[in-house]
């Protein structure tokens, strides 16, 4: 087996939750299925008896071996069968975890409300209540300044109005990037409707902020270094609004996976460019972003539906996007959509 192939196998094996010693023992069981004793198997694999026993236990737990009658050495299960079974089990675990996160998504606001109601006991729980817009803004700024490795944000309306049209108050999330901090934010699609919002996000992306766009975000939150999370008020424009600062590990271990699950489902966007676009393509993208089907676009443009699809494919390629939704976001960022 070549070096590259071996590295690939090792990486795939580790992705299944097993290490190099387990792989070595499993290969030995496959190549010499009639090891009479564990001592003989230990000699052929170069492992001590305790390490061999641990490797055999893990192989059994993952379904790669079964007991052999009359022998202390287990028999290897055929690789195709063992691998398929393990993948099915892990896929089921992922679906279960996804369902748990979906359930958590629906309870975030209720959980925050209950915590606010019992805020008198918050300090002992590692939960702090911050009241008032100015105090909340100051705490958010302090958290951003304190970031050392990572900042993660979920951003959705309603916003506190800093302009008459309700444009969200800007956060200096590019400053941590300049210090080498990774900054990721998921913006609710509804937030792109504010005038100039898409262009502002494009500017942040150009400065190194990683931005994705999602729909129906479960809550607002800001997490710093995976150790502290701020849950902003639902209505930031309310002068009596309160925010929660969560340091408790139990809650943080729920809120960080909530961000990660939302991040994985969101569509990535890039930075604004100076690419040129024809009026015809601008019109097509605007209709696409409005949710019109290919047939309806073809009727409005008085062209064949196959022509519409070819043009959409070409535009997606030029925008470096994989889906039509991503193409619409990129077009908005670049100012390509008609009003």
Secondary structure, DSSP 8 states (H G I E B T S, - for coil): --HHHHHHHHHHHHHTT--HHHHHHHHHHHH-TT--SHHHHHHHHT--HHHHHHHHHHHHHTTSEE--TT-SS-EE--HHHHHHHHHHHHHHHHHHHHHHHHHHHTTHHHHHHHHHHTGGGHHHHTEEEEESHHHHHHHHHHHHHH-SSEEEEEE-S---BSSTT--B----HHHHHHTT-EEEEEEEGGGGGSTTHHHHHHHHHHTT-EEEEESS-S--EEEETTTEEEE--S-TT-TT-EEEEE--HHHHHHHHHHHHHHHHHSEE----------HHHHHHHHHHHTT--HHHHHHHHTS-HHHHHHHHHHHHHHTT-SSHHHHHHHHHHTT-S--
